């Protein structure tokens, strides 16, 4: 919170950051390689759609 001007701006950033982090963060050691590739492909498609609309 040290570099944010207000608690509201920190919360806006963290809300967006959490959504992106949760989309892309997988624990590869817990799933097979083909499944991981599938998840990463879906995450990439979601990211592409989200950034194209903005």
MOGIPE-V991569 format. One record per backbone hydrogen bond with DSSP energy under -0.5 kcal/mol. CO is the residue of the C=O (numbers start at 1). NH is the residue of the N-H. E is the energy in kcal/mol with one decimal. If there is no record, write none. Layout:
# MOGIPE-V991569
co	nh	e
CO	NH	E
CO	NH	E
This chain:
# MOGIPE-V991569
co	nh	e
1	4	-1.1
6	10	-1.7
7	11	-2.4
8	12	-2.3
9	13	-2.1
10	14	-2.7
11	15	-2.2
12	16	-1.9
13	17	-3.1
14	18	-2.5
15	19	-1.7
16	20	-2.1
17	21	-3.0
18	22	-2.7
19	23	-1.4
20	24	-2.0
21	25	-2.6
24	26	-0.8
26	28	-0.9
27	30	-2.5
28	31	-0.8
32	36	-2.4
33	37	-2.6
34	38	-2.0
35	39	-2.6
36	40	-2.8
37	41	-2.3
38	42	-2.2
39	43	-2.6
40	44	-2.5
41	45	-2.1
42	46	-2.4
43	47	-2.5
44	48	-2.7
45	49	-2.4
46	50	-2.4
47	51	-2.5
48	52	-1.8
49	53	-1.4
50	54	-0.7
